[in-house]
Amino acid sequence: MLVPEMLKYTEEHEWVAVNGDIATVGITDYAQGELGDVVFIELPQTNTSLNQMDAFGTIEAVKAVSDLFAPVSGTVIEVNSKLNNAPEFVNKDPYGDGWMIKIKMNAAAELNNLLTAEAYKNKIK
Amino acid sequence: MEIKKTGFYELHKKYNAKIVEFAGYYMPIQYRGIIEEHKRVRSSVGLFDVSHMGEFIVKGRDAEKFLQNLTINDVSKLQVNQVQYSAMCYEDGGIVDDLLVYKFTDHYMLIVNAANLQKDWDWATKHAPAGVTMTNVSDDLSLLALQGPQAIKTLQKLTMVPLDNIKYYWANTGKVDGVEMLLSRTGYTGEPGFELCFDLKYSEQVWNALMQAGKEFDIEPIGLGARDTLRLEMKYCLYGNDIDSTTNPLEAGLGWITKLNKGDFIGRSAIVKAKEKGLKRHLVGFALQDRAFPRHNYKIFKGDREVGFVTSGTFSPMLEKGIGMGYVEAGCADIGSEIAVEIRNSKVPAIVVETPFYKH
């Protein structure tokens, strides 16, 4: 189970990578394993504004559907349109090609509310 | 209550199954992924542990009469070694469970859903007359399903029983890898294959022999997840989803096993009454027109009017789109009817289609 050290995590199994004021968001390796084969991902339009832990989309696996939650508040500046035709990237490369959205953060202090890799590892143990 | 393990539990772990609790058992939901497993069964062969299902032996001079009253299909039509898909109903026509009835020379065997085992046992024994004895042998037996276009070739490598002579919904006893068992030409995937019923203590031996024999066809173990998507592509009913105590067999599309002319049986008069009044709803299969997936209990609309609900839905690995089953009002049940499924506040167009959804 991959839990990269440099990322932050939500209780709902999203990860976030921060670069300046841009947060890239996806779901964790653990989450993709629990969901099984992902067949569709519904993502927001760019310019959508989100508050921390708003549902920003849904992820459909063969067996079930789950909501996706924004780890931080801000504005969606980019969505991973490759997932339209290749939702399986979320299974194959959850921290790479399986990224979902990029958020321009407006409250970076919120990052302190998220789990560290260590804390997330403990949660899924 | 302690969660049970089948005779294959250690093998499931060895094959890296994701294991979940299902109907009181630790069962494999998937091994390498539902889609891959599903396609393996459609294209080659897969092996399923279905030992959680229940087996009851029914004996005695009145066994046929008893089963004729208890089940909705016509038991008197069964010959020795023949198998029948059937159901038990309540007095009001609601379904207790769907099941298989096997006829042997001196007894019958019922195979019932794991989740309903205790309820079925209580219901059946309550109605069993003095001349009938019932035995629950579920904990003594293992049940494997070998399914797929290469299933029969795989199994034939391990047995002298001429498998091609066993017709669909017939069974025979014989040895597989030296182990005496029941070879039943049945399954719930829409593919050719057998279900094998044998003494629990040979579980690992038989599994390993089948996996070895199927190696040249790239056999894989298949979990309950793919079992569900495979049966759904065939529009086979799953108890608890598509049929239950609130649905009668006619509206569920099980008229072909409901033999109203065979004489009286439990539930018959209620079913006859429902038929005479005209069925208000039908279980249909539908395909979604957009990339969206119906799920159990989602609402079905015709225009702005709610006309039914989804009982089962999934992404179809073969058709690569959302498919589902659901009850809709009689007026919306014809092939080609345009309906819509409410998915997270939007109404996604769907069309009632012919089933099975998937045909070779």
Interface residues (C-beta under 8 A of the other chain):
Chain A: G33 G36 D37 V39 F40 T58 E60 V62 K63 A64 V65 N91
Chain B: K18 I29 Q30 G33 I34 I35 E36 G225 D228 T229 R291 A292 F293 R295 T314 F315 P317 R344
